[in-house]
């Protein structure tokens, strides 16, 4: 085991939460090291629905123009219904004027992360280690003093004032620290499919519900990304039924794509997502904080995962950048524990949007998805919500909670010009 060195904040995980936190802390003059176990960000079917709440944050960081230059698709309509009628039809362009952005930006996550990393590297206190796999925390009594990791050169130790688990829903650092999430349950898993998009196709996001069947089609410009929802644990059963059966089910449920389901000619073209919904009862331990999926796994409903993770990172930076910056001047900083009450404020700040959003997802799972998949029912809305007024109300509530967030964060940290030595 070699000693790699020290940093003020060690962040395990180079996803949206980890990179955004690294950027904001470095921008505020805090020495931060982000460790990502993969050598690049190129992985298919990662969340890439960038909601208006996240677009607002990027604008506050001066990145709106750079993001606009990236190839991406802007979605302004969200529709969900049966073959015969719409149950929800939301036009984000009609959202309240209090919001600056009224669309969802469909940006490949690797492009989104590359944008954040390029901006973060402008600050000398930011360091990103790719191909660095976290092995576990460094402990001193009950406190975490950094982490151990492995890269191509072997195993290393990295001492830190604060260590952050931002390494996803199967967080190794969280598990090693004995932090166990509370399972909230999900009735479904998802098969991800890719089908060609043609001139004349509708735009936006469309959901399709039938008896025992559900799917969502996301307009990606030159193709449709289709989420075909299956009952929890039924993946092998679907495979055993064969591709021909799957193609027939997709064609029957999503008629607009029926003439191209033949493109699904190999199981290699069908990706699998095991859906989960959980959250940690407590996000912190002395010297350690969990954020993003490591603190709360979100269902795919509403595409909120990446956006809540980013919001966690902003809240953590707003609350902890000042104490971490001051800690850098303390020669005994690696022997002392950052005030746990300060760290715990992150969870207190983010509990409302986390719990509130998960409650909405649970409601949709029980009242819609569970009934459709398990009971084979055709979904019905209450009579009031079936009226034009009720539909507009439902659309506004959906947009407010799932797209703009229950407690949108804003960048409050200063931008400091410091040397890499602090």
Buried (B, 14 or more C-beta within 10 A) or exposed (E): EEEBEBBBBBBBBBBBBBBBBBBBBBBBBBBBBBBBBEEEBEEEBBBBBBBBBBBBBBBBBEBBEBBEEEEBBBBBBBBBBBEEEEBBBBBBEEBEEEBEBBBBBBBBBBBBBBBBBEBBEEBBBBBBBBBBBBBBBBBBEEBBBBBBBBBEEEEBBBBBBBBBBBBBBEBBBBBBBEBEBEEBBBBBBBBBBBBEBEEEEEEBBBBBBBEBBBBBBBBBEEBBBBBBBBBBEBBEEBBEEEBEEBBBBBBBBBEBBBEBBEBBEEEEEBEBBEBBBBBBEEBBBBBBBBBBBBBBBBBBBBBBBBBBBBBBBBBBBBBBBBBBBEBBEEEEBBEEBBEBEBBBBBBEBBBEBBEBBBEBBBEBBEBBBBBBBEEEBBBEBEEEBEEEEBBBEBBBEBBBBBBBBBBBBEBBBEEBEBEEEB
